[in-house]
Amino acid sequence: MTRSKKILVWVLGVLTVLIVALVIFVAIFDWNRLKPRINEQVSEALNRPFAIEGDLAVSWRRSADEPGWRAWIPCPYISAAALRLGNPDWAKGKQFVTLERVELNLSPLALLTKTVRIPRILLSGPDASLERLADGRANWTFDLGDSSEEKEPSPWTLDIGTLQFDRARVRVDDQVLKARLEVDVAPLGAPIPFEQIVGKAQAERAMREGARPQDYAFAWKAQGRYQGQPVSGEGKVGGLLALQDTRLPFPVQVDLRAGATRLRADGTLVAPRKPGALDLRLRLSGDSLGNLHPLIGVTLPDTASYATRGRLTANLQDPAGARYRYENFSGRIGGSDIHGDLTYVASQPRPKLSGALTSNQLLFADLAPLIGADSNAEKAERGAQARQPADKVLPVEEFRTERWRDMDADVRFTGERIVRGKELPINDLSTHVRLEDGLLRLDPLRLGVAAGRLDATVSLDGRQSPLDGRLRLNIRGLKLKRLFPTVETMRDSLGELNGDATLNGAGNSVAALLGSADGDLRLLVNDGTISRALMEIAGLNVGNYVVTRLFGDEEVRINCAAADIGFKNGLAAPRLFVFDTENALINIDGTVSFKSEVLDLDIVPKSKGVRIISLRSPLYVRGTFKDPDPGVHAGALVARGAGLVVLGIAVAPLAGLLALVAPSSEQASRCGPMLEQIKSSQAD
């Protein structure tokens, strides 16, 4: 035998002896003798009391978790019973985590590459109490010494494969989230196949995109309070968490209730240790989308009751921030359908919501909660605290501007068809909603009405209190025969309604904004009819009274109606408000206070004939928006302003109204001659 062969034999012999000695040592050594040292070292490292109070043992076993031929190599199998990890001094409870038993196997070959590989950890009877104070201190974070000291990175790495557990209990007391919860996890009598819960289609998609998810093995239940609301839930999860291998999806099922809000989801979670993806079938329902804010932190408008379903996917490791996408969802809000895609990115300095929403049939009444115009019963149903006073018409419910700075938004909404009854056909609606650091803008906001358009821009600046509101509105080409399709005499009308408005106000509700509004409103109507029947169809009781007093039951043709109204601190006063009919010239003067909701108007007719008009005395409208009081002036009316004598008075410049005289393609406007006549009278 050569010298080199002898050396090789000796080396192999020594290694064999060492391995045998190690195997024998591991098998016969009383590892409990090391518990005091282990307890001391771990307690010092974690700055928490730690103890293994039960038996500590090490044996040799083959690992089925290792791939290929490595599965045949015996591995050290470590078990410990009755483990306790304590809390920091400030915590209420004594223990942070207790375990009845821990078992794990260690891969010896990985040690050669300075890797501590633990293919599987089995936890028996885990019990955890999670606490966090209002100042942010949490018992699940550990003080590991002075982190400011520069230390060389360790050449060793920790690689944990899967985590298996059995019955568990978790208690949560989180003052930051205002949450007190108890969660119990218990094994199912028999595993439930993944496809039985999520359906065949989703199961097949999960397998196409990765490995087949494991079966559901445990059921969980939770109850307590979250953000001041009672919370309860239940569901199912798998039994084996893959902490490293993203090819082993972890199945989850959730059915959670918080107040009137319900969330149901089923699907998979991948890589729980560093969650990188979610793929869930998500269903949400509740009384108002606005109630989701305290639960998930997303700023959404107040709405009627809703229910949606769609696919929620997530990339929680996106460099720009965790990204959630609610894909191809559909559902309802009130009586309206809703469809679309939304993306929420937890970016800095604020998270952002973006996407596109569509409603194929939008009920006009379902828009009321957006501005607090729904009934008190509906407000109570969606959990709103404000109530509309019985004597007020304008909505007093305040916008929740404190939420507007929690998130940015860029969402487009389209209502393909709006349903508001045959009396007022509003065809469609579209808007681009943008929210940036508390500034909410609807630009543009477009409505299709009676073959015409309402184009507006709305700006609500919630960065200041009270908020600053601005409205710019253009009304063009509203066809009267489409505006009042049930009025027989309107069917042949070629007239149109056009208008412009510019209003600015300050206040946190619609009532407050209009009650402080400054600006102008100009409207022009040509070639229509006015009658008692028309007022009844429009639901205008005061107009019904006025028309009946002026014209009786007759239908009267309108050549032109023009209004130029100024707003000052919520007080609207017409500079010009005149109806030119075939029988009379009718002027309206006075004030309307949007701050106090008080009417003070005079209606002065001037007959073009002797017998056509049934009343020559002026009329008045007093009272409030809620309870208007029309009547007839008993005596002669003393002029209060320049508007009481028509065609021959000094009026405000007519440039704004003349700009609205846009002849239709069918017939020239009848308003042009009247306004030109008024303009000429000014020059005289």
C-alpha positions as CSV (number, residue, x, y, z in Angstrom):
1,M,0.0,0.0,0.0
2,T,1.4,3.3,-1.0
3,R,1.9,6.2,1.5
4,S,-0.9,8.3,0.0
5,K,-3.3,5.4,0.2
6,K,-2.4,4.9,3.9
7,I,-3.0,8.5,4.6
8,L,-6.4,8.4,2.9
9,V,-7.4,5.3,4.8
10,W,-6.3,6.9,8.1
11,V,-8.4,10.1,7.3
12,L,-11.4,8.1,6.4
13,G,-11.0,6.0,9.5
14,V,-10.8,9.0,11.7
15,L,-13.9,10.6,10.1
16,T,-15.8,7.3,10.5
17,V,-14.8,7.2,14.2
18,L,-15.8,10.8,14.7
19,I,-19.2,10.3,13.0
20,V,-19.9,7.1,15.0
21,A,-18.8,8.9,18.1
22,L,-21.1,11.8,17.3
23,V,-24.0,9.5,16.6
24,I,-23.4,7.7,19.9
25,F,-23.0,11.0,21.8
26,V,-26.2,12.4,20.3
27,A,-28.1,9.2,21.2
28,I,-26.9,8.8,24.8
29,F,-26.2,12.3,26.0
30,D,-28.7,13.8,28.5
31,W,-29.5,17.1,26.7
32,N,-31.5,18.4,29.7
33,R,-28.2,19.2,31.3
34,L,-27.8,22.0,28.7
35,K,-31.2,23.6,29.5
36,P,-29.9,26.1,32.1
37,R,-27.2,27.3,29.7
38,I,-29.6,27.5,26.8
39,N,-32.2,29.3,28.9
40,E,-29.6,31.8,30.1
41,Q,-28.2,32.5,26.6
42,V,-31.5,32.9,24.9
43,S,-32.9,35.2,27.7
44,E,-29.8,37.4,27.5
45,A,-30.0,37.6,23.6
46,L,-33.7,38.4,23.5
47,N,-33.7,40.5,26.7
48,R,-36.7,38.5,27.7
49,P,-37.2,35.6,30.2
50,F,-37.0,32.3,28.2
51,A,-37.2,28.8,29.6
52,I,-37.5,25.2,28.4
53,E,-39.3,23.7,31.3
54,G,-39.9,20.2,29.9
55,D,-37.8,17.5,28.3
56,L,-35.0,18.4,25.8
57,A,-34.0,15.6,23.5
58,V,-32.0,15.0,20.3
59,S,-32.2,11.9,18.1
60,W,-31.4,10.8,14.6
61,R,-34.1,10.5,11.9
62,R,-34.4,10.6,8.2
63,S,-36.0,13.8,6.8
64,A,-38.7,13.3,4.3
65,D,-38.6,17.1,3.7
66,E,-35.2,16.9,2.0
67,P,-35.1,16.5,-1.8
68,G,-33.7,13.4,-3.6
69,W,-30.9,11.4,-2.1
70,R,-30.6,13.8,0.9
71,A,-33.8,12.3,2.3
72,W,-31.8,9.1,3.1
73,I,-29.3,10.9,5.2
74,P,-30.1,10.8,8.9
75,C,-30.6,14.2,10.5
76,P,-30.5,15.5,14.1
77,Y,-34.1,15.6,15.3
78,I,-34.6,18.0,18.2
79,S,-37.6,18.2,20.5
80,A,-38.4,20.4,23.5
81,A,-41.4,20.5,25.8
82,A,-43.1,23.2,27.8
83,L,-41.4,26.4,26.3
84,R,-42.0,29.8,27.7
85,L,-41.1,33.2,26.3
86,G,-41.9,36.2,28.5
87,N,-43.0,39.7,27.9
88,P,-41.1,43.0,28.4
89,D,-41.7,44.8,31.7
90,W,-44.3,47.2,30.3
91,A,-46.6,44.5,29.0
92,K,-49.8,43.5,30.9
93,G,-49.4,39.8,30.6
94,K,-46.5,37.6,31.9
95,Q,-46.0,35.4,28.9
96,F,-45.6,36.4,25.2
97,V,-45.7,32.8,23.8
98,T,-46.0,29.4,25.3
99,L,-45.6,26.1,23.5
100,E,-46.5,22.6,24.7
101,R,-43.8,21.1,22.4
102,V,-41.5,22.1,19.5
103,E,-39.9,19.6,17.1
104,L,-37.5,20.3,14.3
105,N,-35.0,18.6,12.1
106,L,-31.6,20.0,11.1
107,S,-29.9,19.4,7.8
108,P,-26.2,18.5,8.5
109,L,-25.0,18.9,4.9
110,A,-26.1,22.5,4.8
111,L,-23.8,23.3,7.7
112,L,-20.9,22.8,5.3
113,T,-22.1,26.0,3.4
114,K,-22.6,27.9,6.6
115,T,-26.4,27.6,6.4
116,V,-28.6,26.5,9.2
117,R,-31.3,24.7,7.3
118,I,-34.4,23.5,9.2
119,P,-36.6,21.8,6.7
120,R,-39.6,21.7,9.1
121,I,-40.7,23.0,12.5
122,L,-43.7,21.4,14.3
123,L,-45.4,23.5,17.0
124,S,-47.8,21.9,19.4
125,G,-50.2,23.9,21.5
126,P,-49.0,27.4,20.6
127,D,-50.5,30.2,22.7
128,A,-49.6,33.8,22.0
129,S,-50.6,37.2,23.5
130,L,-49.8,40.1,21.3
131,E,-49.8,43.6,22.8
132,R,-49.1,47.0,21.5
133,L,-49.4,50.3,23.3
134,A,-50.6,53.6,21.9
135,D,-47.0,54.9,21.7
136,G,-46.1,52.0,19.3
137,R,-44.2,49.7,21.7
138,A,-45.1,46.1,20.7
139,N,-44.2,42.9,22.5
140,W,-43.5,41.2,19.2
141,T,-40.4,43.4,18.6
142,F,-37.2,42.6,20.5
143,D,-34.5,44.7,22.0
144,L,-31.4,43.0,20.6
145,G,-28.9,45.5,22.0
146,D,-27.3,48.7,20.5
147,S,-28.1,48.6,16.8
148,S,-25.9,51.6,16.2
149,E,-22.8,49.5,16.7
150,E,-21.3,48.6,13.4
151,K,-21.0,44.8,13.2
152,E,-19.7,42.5,10.5
153,P,-22.5,40.7,8.8
154,S,-22.7,37.0,9.9
155,P,-21.5,34.5,7.3
156,W,-24.2,32.2,8.5
157,T,-27.8,32.2,7.1
158,L,-31.0,30.7,8.5
159,D,-33.2,28.7,6.1
160,I,-36.6,27.5,7.4
161,G,-38.6,25.4,5.1
162,T,-42.1,24.8,6.5
163,L,-44.0,25.5,9.7
164,Q,-46.5,23.0,10.9
165,F,-48.9,23.5,13.9
166,D,-51.9,22.1,15.6
167,R,-54.5,23.7,18.0
168,A,-53.5,27.3,18.7
169,R,-54.8,30.4,20.5
170,V,-53.8,34.0,19.8
171,R,-54.9,37.0,21.8
172,V,-54.5,40.6,20.5
173,D,-54.6,43.8,22.4
174,D,-53.5,46.6,20.0
175,Q,-54.1,50.2,21.2
176,V,-52.9,51.6,17.8
177,L,-55.5,49.7,15.8
178,K,-58.0,49.8,18.8
179,A,-58.3,46.0,18.6
180,R,-59.0,43.4,21.2
181,L,-59.4,40.0,19.6
182,E,-59.2,36.3,20.5
183,V,-58.5,33.8,17.7
184,D,-58.7,30.0,18.2
185,V,-57.4,27.5,15.7
186,A,-58.5,23.8,15.8
187,P,-57.9,20.9,13.5
188,L,-60.7,19.8,11.2
189,G,-62.1,16.3,11.6
190,A,-60.8,15.5,8.1
191,P,-59.0,17.7,5.6
192,I,-61.1,19.5,3.0
193,P,-59.8,19.6,-0.6
194,F,-58.9,23.1,-1.8
195,E,-61.1,22.9,-4.8
196,Q,-64.1,22.1,-2.7
197,I,-63.9,25.5,-1.0
198,V,-62.8,27.7,-3.9
199,G,-64.3,25.9,-6.8
200,K,-62.8,24.0,-9.7
201,A,-62.0,27.0,-11.9
202,Q,-59.9,28.8,-9.2
203,A,-58.2,25.6,-8.2
204,E,-57.2,24.9,-11.8
205,R,-55.8,28.4,-12.2
206,A,-53.8,28.1,-9.0
207,M,-52.3,24.8,-10.3
208,R,-51.5,26.4,-13.7
209,E,-49.7,29.3,-11.9
210,G,-47.8,27.0,-9.4
211,A,-48.2,23.9,-7.3
212,R,-51.5,22.5,-6.2
213,P,-52.4,24.2,-2.9
214,Q,-52.6,21.9,0.1
215,D,-56.0,20.9,1.6
216,Y,-57.7,22.9,4.4
217,A,-56.6,21.3,7.7
218,F,-57.7,23.7,10.4
219,A,-60.7,25.8,11.3
220,W,-60.4,29.2,13.1
221,K,-62.7,31.5,14.9
222,A,-62.2,35.1,16.0
223,Q,-64.2,37.5,18.1
224,G,-63.6,40.9,19.8
225,R,-63.6,44.5,18.8
226,Y,-61.8,46.5,16.1
227,Q,-61.9,50.2,15.7
228,G,-64.8,50.4,18.2
229,Q,-66.9,47.9,16.3
230,P,-67.8,44.4,17.3
231,V,-65.9,41.9,15.1
232,S,-66.4,38.2,14.6
233,G,-65.2,35.7,12.1
234,E,-64.4,32.2,11.1
235,G,-62.7,30.3,8.3
236,K,-60.2,27.6,7.4
237,V,-56.5,27.4,6.7
238,G,-54.0,24.8,5.7
239,G,-51.8,23.0,8.1
240,L,-48.3,23.7,6.6
241,L,-46.9,27.1,6.1
242,A,-44.2,27.3,3.4
243,L,-41.8,30.0,4.8
244,Q,-39.4,29.8,1.9
245,D,-40.8,27.8,-1.0
246,T,-43.3,30.0,-2.9
247,R,-44.3,27.0,-5.0
248,L,-46.4,25.7,-2.0
249,P,-49.4,28.0,-1.8
250,F,-51.0,28.2,1.7
251,P,-54.9,28.0,1.5
252,V,-57.0,30.5,3.4
253,Q,-60.7,31.1,3.9
254,V,-62.1,34.1,5.7
255,D,-65.7,35.1,6.7
256,L,-65.4,38.2,8.8
257,R,-68.0,40.6,10.1
258,A,-67.3,44.0,11.6
259,G,-70.5,45.8,12.5
260,A,-72.7,45.7,9.3
261,T,-69.6,45.1,7.1
262,R,-69.0,41.5,5.9
263,L,-65.8,40.3,4.2
264,R,-65.6,36.8,2.6
265,A,-62.5,35.6,0.9
266,D,-61.0,32.3,-0.1
267,G,-57.8,31.5,-2.1
268,T,-54.1,31.3,-1.4
269,L,-51.3,33.1,0.4
270,V,-47.8,32.5,-0.8
271,A,-44.6,32.9,1.2
272,P,-46.1,33.9,4.6
273,R,-42.7,34.8,6.1
274,K,-42.3,37.6,3.5
275,P,-45.7,37.8,2.0
276,G,-45.2,38.3,-1.7
277,A,-48.5,37.5,-3.2
278,L,-52.2,37.0,-2.5
279,D,-54.8,35.4,-4.8
280,L,-58.2,35.6,-3.3
281,R,-61.8,35.5,-4.4
282,L,-63.1,38.4,-2.4
283,R,-66.7,39.4,-1.6
284,L,-67.5,42.6,0.3
285,S,-70.9,43.9,1.5
286,G,-72.1,46.4,4.0
287,D,-74.3,49.5,4.7
288,S,-71.9,52.1,3.2
289,L,-68.5,52.0,1.4
290,G,-67.5,54.9,3.7
291,N,-67.7,52.5,6.7
292,L,-64.6,50.6,5.3
293,H,-62.3,53.5,6.2
294,P,-61.7,52.6,9.9
295,L,-61.4,48.9,8.9
296,I,-59.0,49.0,6.0
297,G,-57.8,52.6,5.9
298,V,-59.1,53.3,2.3
299,T,-61.0,56.5,1.9
300,L,-64.3,55.8,0.0
301,P,-67.5,57.9,-0.3
302,D,-70.6,57.3,1.8
303,T,-73.1,55.2,-0.2
304,A,-76.2,53.2,0.0
305,S,-75.9,49.5,1.0
306,Y,-73.5,47.6,-1.3
307,A,-72.2,44.2,-2.3
308,T,-69.3,43.3,-4.6
309,R,-67.4,40.3,-5.7
310,G,-64.1,40.0,-7.6
311,R,-60.5,38.8,-7.5
312,L,-58.1,40.3,-5.1
313,T,-54.4,39.9,-6.0
314,A,-51.4,41.5,-4.3
315,N,-47.7,42.0,-4.6
316,L,-46.7,42.9,-1.1
317,Q,-43.0,43.2,-2.0
318,D,-43.4,45.8,-4.8
319,P,-40.6,48.5,-4.4
320,A,-43.1,51.3,-4.7
321,G,-45.2,49.8,-1.9
322,A,-47.5,46.9,-1.4
323,R,-49.8,46.7,-4.4
324,Y,-53.4,45.4,-4.2
325,R,-55.6,44.9,-7.2
326,Y,-59.3,44.2,-7.0
327,E,-59.8,42.8,-10.5
328,N,-62.9,42.6,-12.7
329,F,-65.2,43.0,-9.8
330,S,-69.0,43.5,-10.1
331,G,-71.8,44.1,-7.7
332,R,-74.4,46.7,-6.7
333,I,-74.6,50.0,-4.7
334,G,-78.2,50.5,-3.7
335,G,-80.1,49.7,-6.8
336,S,-77.3,50.5,-9.2
337,D,-74.9,48.0,-10.7
338,I,-71.1,48.6,-10.4
339,H,-68.2,47.0,-12.3
340,G,-64.5,47.8,-12.6
341,D,-60.9,47.4,-11.5
342,L,-59.2,49.2,-8.7
343,T,-55.6,49.3,-7.6
344,Y,-54.4,50.4,-4.2
345,V,-50.7,51.1,-3.6
346,A,-49.3,51.6,-0.1
347,S,-46.9,54.3,-1.4
348,Q,-45.3,57.3,0.3
349,P,-46.1,59.9,1.3
350,R,-49.7,58.6,1.0
351,P,-51.2,55.5,-0.4
352,K,-53.1,55.9,-3.7
353,L,-56.2,54.4,-5.1
354,S,-56.6,54.3,-8.9
355,G,-58.8,52.6,-11.5
356,A,-62.0,52.8,-13.5
357,L,-65.6,52.1,-12.5
358,T,-68.7,51.7,-14.6
359,S,-72.4,51.5,-13.9
360,N,-74.6,50.2,-16.7
361,Q,-77.8,51.4,-14.9
362,L,-77.3,54.0,-12.2
363,L,-80.2,55.0,-10.1
364,F,-80.1,58.8,-9.5
365,A,-81.3,58.2,-5.9
366,D,-78.1,56.2,-5.2
367,L,-76.1,59.4,-5.6
368,A,-77.8,61.1,-2.7
369,P,-75.5,59.8,0.1
370,L,-72.5,61.3,-1.6
371,I,-73.7,64.7,-0.6
372,G,-75.8,63.7,2.4
373,A,-79.1,64.1,0.6
374,D,-80.5,60.7,1.6
375,S,-83.3,60.4,4.1
376,N,-82.7,60.2,7.9
377,A,-83.8,56.5,7.8
378,E,-81.2,55.8,5.1
379,K,-78.5,57.8,7.0
380,A,-79.2,55.6,10.1
381,E,-78.9,52.5,8.0
382,R,-75.4,53.4,6.7
383,G,-74.4,54.5,10.2
384,A,-74.2,58.3,9.7
385,Q,-74.3,60.3,12.9
386,A,-75.8,63.5,11.4
387,R,-79.5,63.8,10.9
388,Q,-81.3,66.2,8.5
389,P,-83.4,68.8,10.4
390,A,-87.1,68.5,9.7
391,D,-87.2,72.2,8.6
392,K,-84.2,72.1,6.3
393,V,-84.0,71.1,2.6
394,L,-80.3,71.6,1.8
395,P,-78.1,68.7,3.1
396,V,-76.4,69.5,6.4
397,E,-74.3,66.3,6.8
398,E,-70.7,67.3,6.8
399,F,-68.1,65.8,4.4
400,R,-65.5,63.7,6.2
401,T,-62.6,65.9,5.2
402,E,-60.3,64.5,8.0
403,R,-60.1,61.3,5.8
404,W,-59.2,63.1,2.6
405,R,-55.5,63.4,3.6
406,D,-55.2,59.7,4.4
407,M,-55.0,58.7,0.7
408,D,-54.7,60.0,-2.8
409,A,-57.0,58.8,-5.6
410,D,-57.3,58.9,-9.4
411,V,-60.5,57.1,-10.4
412,R,-62.7,57.5,-13.5
413,F,-66.4,56.7,-13.2
414,T,-69.0,56.3,-16.0
415,G,-72.7,55.9,-15.5
416,E,-73.8,54.5,-18.9
417,R,-77.5,55.1,-18.2
418,I,-79.1,57.0,-15.3
419,V,-82.6,56.1,-14.1
420,R,-84.7,58.9,-12.6
421,G,-88.1,58.3,-14.0
422,K,-89.6,59.5,-17.3
423,E,-90.2,63.0,-16.0
424,L,-86.6,64.0,-16.2
425,P,-84.5,61.8,-18.4
426,I,-80.8,62.1,-17.5
427,N,-79.0,60.0,-20.0
428,D,-75.5,59.4,-18.6
429,L,-72.8,60.6,-16.3
430,S,-69.0,60.5,-16.3
431,T,-66.4,62.1,-14.1
432,H,-62.7,61.9,-13.2
433,V,-62.2,61.9,-9.5
434,R,-58.8,63.1,-8.2
435,L,-57.9,63.4,-4.6
436,E,-54.4,64.7,-3.7
437,D,-53.4,65.6,-0.1
438,G,-56.9,66.6,0.9
439,L,-57.8,68.4,-2.4
440,L,-60.8,66.7,-4.1
441,R,-61.6,67.5,-7.7
442,L,-64.2,66.3,-10.1
443,D,-62.8,67.4,-13.4
444,P,-64.6,67.0,-15.6
445,L,-68.1,66.1,-14.3
446,R,-70.4,65.5,-17.2
447,L,-74.1,64.7,-17.4
448,G,-76.1,64.0,-20.6
449,V,-79.6,65.4,-20.1
450,A,-82.4,65.7,-22.7
451,A,-80.0,65.4,-25.7
452,G,-77.9,68.2,-24.2
453,R,-74.9,68.4,-21.9
454,L,-74.1,69.6,-18.4
455,D,-70.3,70.1,-18.0
456,A,-68.9,71.0,-14.6
457,T,-65.7,71.2,-12.6
458,V,-66.0,70.8,-8.9
459,S,-63.1,71.6,-6.5
460,L,-63.4,70.9,-2.7
461,D,-60.3,71.9,-0.8
462,G,-60.3,69.8,2.4
463,R,-56.8,71.1,3.4
464,Q,-58.5,74.0,5.2
465,S,-61.4,74.2,7.6
466,P,-64.0,75.0,6.6
467,L,-63.3,73.6,3.2
468,D,-63.2,75.9,0.2
469,G,-65.6,74.8,-2.6
470,R,-65.7,76.0,-6.2
471,L,-68.2,75.1,-9.0
472,R,-68.0,75.9,-12.7
473,L,-71.1,74.8,-14.7
474,N,-72.0,75.0,-18.4
475,I,-75.5,73.9,-19.6
476,R,-75.8,73.5,-23.3
477,G,-78.5,72.3,-25.7
478,L,-81.1,70.7,-23.3
479,K,-84.0,70.0,-25.6
480,L,-87.3,71.0,-24.0
481,K,-89.2,68.2,-25.7
482,R,-86.8,65.7,-24.2
483,L,-86.7,67.5,-20.9
484,F,-90.5,67.1,-20.5
485,P,-91.3,64.1,-22.7
486,T,-94.8,63.5,-21.1
487,V,-96.0,67.1,-21.9
488,E,-98.1,66.9,-25.1
489,T,-97.5,70.4,-26.2
490,M,-93.7,70.1,-25.7
491,R,-93.4,67.3,-28.2
492,D,-93.2,69.8,-31.1
493,S,-91.1,72.3,-29.3
494,L,-87.7,73.2,-30.9
495,G,-86.6,75.2,-27.8
496,E,-83.5,74.7,-25.7
497,L,-82.2,75.4,-22.2
498,N,-78.7,76.9,-21.9
499,G,-76.9,78.3,-18.9
500,D,-73.6,79.1,-17.0
501,A,-72.8,79.2,-13.3
502,T,-69.8,80.1,-11.3
503,L,-70.1,79.7,-7.5
504,N,-67.5,79.8,-4.7
505,G,-68.3,79.0,-1.0
506,A,-66.8,77.8,2.2
507,G,-68.3,75.1,4.5
508,N,-68.1,71.4,5.2
509,S,-71.6,70.6,3.9
510,V,-73.7,71.4,0.9
511,A,-75.9,73.6,3.0
512,A,-72.8,75.5,4.4
513,L,-71.3,75.8,0.9
514,L,-74.4,77.3,-0.7
515,G,-75.1,79.3,2.5
516,S,-71.8,81.2,1.9
517,A,-71.8,81.2,-1.9
518,D,-70.6,84.0,-4.1
519,G,-71.0,84.0,-7.9
520,D,-73.4,84.1,-10.8
521,L,-76.0,82.0,-12.4
522,R,-77.4,82.7,-15.9
523,L,-80.1,80.6,-17.6
524,L,-81.9,81.0,-21.0
525,V,-84.9,79.1,-22.3
526,N,-86.6,79.7,-25.6
527,D,-89.6,78.3,-27.4
528,G,-91.6,76.2,-24.9
529,T,-94.9,76.1,-23.1
530,I,-95.9,76.6,-19.5
531,S,-99.0,75.3,-17.8
532,R,-100.5,74.0,-14.6
533,A,-100.0,70.4,-15.9
534,L,-96.3,71.1,-16.5
535,M,-95.8,72.3,-12.9
536,E,-97.6,69.3,-11.5
537,I,-95.4,66.9,-13.6
538,A,-92.3,68.7,-12.4
539,G,-93.5,68.5,-8.8
540,L,-93.4,72.3,-8.4
541,N,-96.3,73.2,-6.1
542,V,-95.4,76.9,-5.9
543,G,-95.1,77.1,-9.7
544,N,-98.4,75.4,-10.0
545,Y,-100.0,78.0,-7.8
546,V,-98.4,80.9,-9.7
547,V,-99.2,79.5,-13.2
548,T,-102.8,78.9,-12.1
549,R,-103.2,82.5,-10.8
550,L,-101.6,83.9,-14.0
551,F,-103.1,81.8,-16.7
552,G,-105.7,79.6,-15.2
553,D,-105.7,76.1,-16.8
554,E,-104.5,77.3,-20.2
555,E,-101.2,76.3,-21.7
556,V,-99.2,79.4,-22.6
557,R,-96.3,79.5,-25.1
558,I,-93.0,80.8,-23.8
559,N,-91.0,82.9,-26.3
560,C,-88.1,83.3,-23.9
561,A,-87.2,83.0,-20.3
562,A,-84.0,84.7,-19.1
563,A,-82.4,84.8,-15.6
564,D,-79.2,86.6,-14.5
565,I,-78.8,85.9,-10.7
566,G,-76.0,87.1,-8.5
567,F,-74.9,85.4,-5.3
568,K,-73.4,87.2,-2.3
569,N,-72.7,85.3,0.9
570,G,-75.4,82.8,0.2
571,L,-78.0,85.5,-0.8
572,A,-79.3,85.1,-4.4
573,A,-80.8,88.2,-6.0
574,P,-81.9,88.4,-9.7
575,R,-80.5,91.1,-11.7
576,L,-82.9,90.0,-14.4
577,F,-85.5,87.2,-14.2
578,V,-88.1,87.5,-16.9
579,F,-90.6,85.3,-18.8
580,D,-91.7,86.5,-22.2
581,T,-94.9,84.6,-23.1
582,E,-97.4,85.0,-25.9
583,N,-99.8,86.6,-23.4
584,A,-97.7,88.5,-20.9
585,L,-94.3,89.6,-19.7
586,I,-93.6,88.3,-16.2
587,N,-90.8,89.6,-14.0
588,I,-89.5,88.0,-10.9
589,D,-87.6,90.0,-8.3
590,G,-86.5,89.7,-4.6
591,T,-84.1,87.4,-2.8
592,V,-83.5,83.8,-1.9
593,S,-81.3,83.1,1.1
594,F,-79.5,79.8,0.9
595,K,-78.1,80.4,4.4
596,S,-81.5,80.6,6.1
597,E,-83.5,78.9,3.4
598,V,-85.9,81.8,3.2
599,L,-87.8,83.0,0.1
600,D,-88.8,86.6,-0.5
601,L,-89.8,86.9,-4.2
602,D,-92.3,89.1,-6.1
603,I,-93.8,88.1,-9.4
604,V,-95.1,91.0,-11.5
605,P,-97.1,90.2,-14.7
606,K,-97.7,92.7,-17.5
607,S,-100.4,91.5,-19.9
608,K,-100.0,91.9,-23.6
609,G,-103.8,91.8,-24.0
610,V,-107.0,92.7,-22.2
611,R,-108.5,89.3,-21.4
612,I,-105.7,86.8,-21.9
613,I,-104.1,87.0,-18.5
614,S,-106.4,86.1,-15.6
615,L,-104.6,88.2,-12.9
616,R,-103.0,91.6,-13.1
617,S,-102.0,91.9,-9.5
618,P,-98.5,91.0,-8.4
619,L,-97.8,87.7,-6.7
620,Y,-95.4,86.9,-3.9
621,V,-93.6,83.8,-2.6
622,R,-92.5,83.9,1.0
623,G,-91.7,81.3,3.6
624,T,-89.0,78.7,3.5
625,F,-87.6,76.1,1.1
626,K,-89.4,73.5,3.1
627,D,-92.7,75.4,3.5
628,P,-93.0,78.1,0.8
629,D,-96.0,80.4,1.1
630,P,-97.3,81.9,-2.2
631,G,-100.0,84.6,-2.4
632,V,-101.4,87.7,-4.0
633,H,-100.4,91.2,-3.1
634,A,-103.5,92.9,-1.7
635,G,-102.6,96.4,-3.0
636,A,-100.2,98.1,-5.3
637,L,-96.6,96.9,-5.1
638,V,-94.0,99.5,-4.4
639,A,-90.9,98.9,-6.6
640,R,-88.0,97.5,-4.6
641,G,-85.5,97.5,-7.4
642,A,-84.8,98.0,-11.0
643,G,-86.3,94.7,-12.1
644,L,-90.0,95.5,-11.5
645,V,-90.7,97.2,-14.8
646,V,-89.9,95.1,-17.8
647,L,-88.4,96.4,-21.1
648,G,-87.4,99.9,-20.3
649,I,-85.4,99.6,-17.1
650,A,-81.7,99.8,-16.4
651,V,-80.5,96.2,-15.9
652,A,-77.1,94.6,-15.5
653,P,-75.0,94.1,-18.6
654,L,-76.5,91.5,-20.8
655,A,-73.3,90.1,-22.3
656,G,-73.5,86.9,-20.3
657,L,-77.0,86.2,-21.3
658,L,-76.5,87.1,-24.9
659,A,-73.6,84.7,-25.0
660,L,-76.1,81.9,-24.3
661,V,-78.2,82.7,-27.3
662,A,-77.0,79.8,-29.5
663,P,-79.6,79.2,-32.2
664,S,-80.5,75.5,-32.5
665,S,-80.0,73.7,-35.8
666,E,-83.7,73.7,-36.2
667,Q,-84.8,77.2,-35.4
668,A,-83.3,80.5,-34.4
669,S,-83.6,81.4,-30.7
670,R,-86.6,83.7,-29.8
671,C,-84.5,85.1,-26.9
672,G,-82.2,87.2,-29.1
673,P,-84.7,89.8,-30.1
674,M,-86.0,90.2,-26.5
675,L,-82.5,90.6,-25.0
676,E,-81.5,93.0,-27.8
677,Q,-84.6,95.1,-27.0
678,I,-83.6,95.3,-23.4
679,K,-80.1,96.2,-24.4
680,S,-81.4,98.9,-26.6
681,S,-83.5,100.3,-23.7
682,Q,-80.4,100.5,-21.6
683,A,-78.7,102.7,-24.3
684,D,-81.8,105.0,-24.3
